[in-house]
Amino acid sequence: MEYWKNNMMLPVSRPSLKQRQQLIDHLKQKNINSVFHYILLHNLEMGGKFGYKNGDFPITEQISNSLIRLPFYNDISEKDLNTILDEIKCYTLE
């Protein structure tokens, strides 16, 4: 039987772009796929056509630079969830 896997976002915020990347790198070393997700519309080509540029929305840009998307889907095991959480805790305690 064919089914659709429901992948959802479970964002985590870090204080800075540098710390976001460090956490992504840490999780990658543990074979946990995490990515940044939020590409700001005003930084895209179309935003430029409307006269927007990087720096026009500093709060939005700061938030965007701090978010990480973690693996989260309807059939993820409790063991996998605990592994992800343990690795985030491990990183934040370093």
N, C-alpha and C positions, 0 to 999 in steps of 0.2 A: 504494500500500500504506500502510495506516495503522500508525503506531507510537506508542509512548509515550515521551515525553522524560523521562529520568531526571534530575530536579533534586536535587542533593545540597547539603548544607551544607559550607562550607569556612570555619570560623570564624577570625577574627583577633582578637586581644586588644589593646586599648589601655589605657593606665594609668588613664584616668578617663572618666567620662561625657562631659565637655567635649571631650576629645581624640577620643573615639569619634565624636561628632557632627561635629567638624572634618574627620575623615577621610572620613566619609560625604559631607559637603558638597564636599570636594575631588574625590572620585570622581564625584559627580553632575555637577560642572562639566565633567568629561571624558566624560560620557555613559556612565558605568559605574554600574549599579544595585547598590547595596549597602544593606542594611537591618539594623536590630537585630531580634533574633528571639526572645529568651528572655523571655517574660512569666512572672514567678514565680507559682506557684500560690497562695502565701500572700497575695499582693497582690490576688488576684481576689476577687470577691464570696463565692465558696464558702469561701475561706480565712478570710474574716472570720466566716463562720458557725461555724467551728471555733475562733474566738478569736484567730486570727493577724492580725498587722498589719505594715505596713512598719516595718522596724527590728528585727524579731524574728530575722532571719537575716542579719546584716551581711556576712559573708563571701560568702554566696550572692548578696546584692544587689550587692556590689562587683564580683563576677565578671560578673553579668548586665549591669551597666552598662558593661562594657568590651568586650563581644563584638559583632562585626560579621559578618554573613553576606555572603559574596561570591558572584558568579555562578560556578557550576560545574555542568556537565552533560555528559552522555556525548559530545556532538558539538561541544563547544567547540573552537575552533581553537587551535593552538599560538600563533598570532599574537595572538589575543585574550587568552590566558593571559599572554603576555609583556607585553602592554599593561597589563593589570591589575597585574601585579607591578611593572612600571616605575613606574606611578603611585603605588603604595604606597611604593616606595623613594623616589620624588621627594618625596612628602609627608613621610616620616620624616626626610629630610635637610634639610628647610626649617628 
